[in-house]
Amino acid sequence: MKNAIGLVIVLALNLGCGAGPAQDSGVEVTQLTDRVYVLSTDQGEYTTNTIAFVGEDGILLVDTQAEDDAEALRLAVDAFGRGTPKYIINTHRHVEHVGGNAIFGEAPIVIAHALVPEKLKSGSYLFDEFPDATFPDMTFCDSLSLYFNGELVRIVAVPGSHDDNEIMVHFTESKVVHLSSLVNGFNFPSVDSDGDVLRFPELVARAIELLPEDVVIVSGHNDTGTWRDLHTYHDMLVQTTDIVRAGLAEGKDLATLQAENVLEAWKSYAGSYVSTDEWIEYLVGGLQPSDEPTKTVYEPLYYVWKDEGADAALARYLELRRDHPDEYKFDEFSLLVIGNKLLARDHVENAVKFLAASLEEYPDSPYSYYTAYKLGAAYKSLGDKEQARRYGERSLELNPEFAAARALLEELEEM
Ligand SMILES: [Zn+2]
């Protein structure tokens, strides 16, 4: 039901696999060494992992979770009794890694890859209108050394696989590294539009070379691992790429490779939000790049929305779709993404317009159940119980397992 291109959107929407928004806002704290802790949130099908490095100089965080989990993260950080973090390092720009930066205010020094500031002001992120405190105070391109809590923290850019602004953060004496989405919990990784599936083996090999054999590897999502695991993971990347490449050379297409289950032997890597079929799809996409347009509609729509409002922006969308189908990428989730972001920023009436347009333009989208739910939630906050119930019911019709829609209907009963 998800396609590879949609995966990052799924993450951004906190959708999970029919599971709905974050199920548990609690943060689980695991102590790795006397100074290093992993702070995890349960997102249904995967966890998202922050590192807290705590010592005499104070607290340094690596990644800050999604905005919805920021308050829970702040409570967990407060519990160390060391005040506001001195540093926040973001492993890359995705929303579940930077979403909690702002809850700590302007005080922490935020460090990220040099591409992050412009990324946070481009594409769909325009509609997030992140506050200043989300943005980095310091950026770098290659590497950076930081001395904190009596330890050398080595920060090295490893951009180019999951996306183009990925970094690793190595606590050299504690022997812990945050490798974020380069390893993805030692599951099949995901690839954003600014990443390159074919560069995973090379960048994982670089991490193997840079890290000591006794390092503990914390991932952006899911399980921690060892240097040995990194080797096995590297072999998986090389072997699965070779198999898909060989299949394509024999003239097989994506559907055939999936139907033949050519990566059956590696199915244990499908433990997270990337299935075996989706990993095949990423590999085929990298090995046989399509000439479909990659330019998204977010930028033109954002500026029209800012200047002239939601109706004008939606009119512009239809016009672009009619007159420039070869110039922009038109997909089934752009309008949903915008509506969702506007809802999060309390532009509720505007959100209703984008969500309704999404349902109308893409009635067969696999995300329709989620769009209908968000529309119901938006109507609820506008006090329109009747419409809220209508869309809550529609959501459940489309996906009877969707707990969030059921909860919405129950809340409406009690109103
Ligand atoms: Zn990411």
Residues whose N, C-alpha, C, O or C-beta is under 5 A from the ligand:
A	BS01	ZN	H94 S181
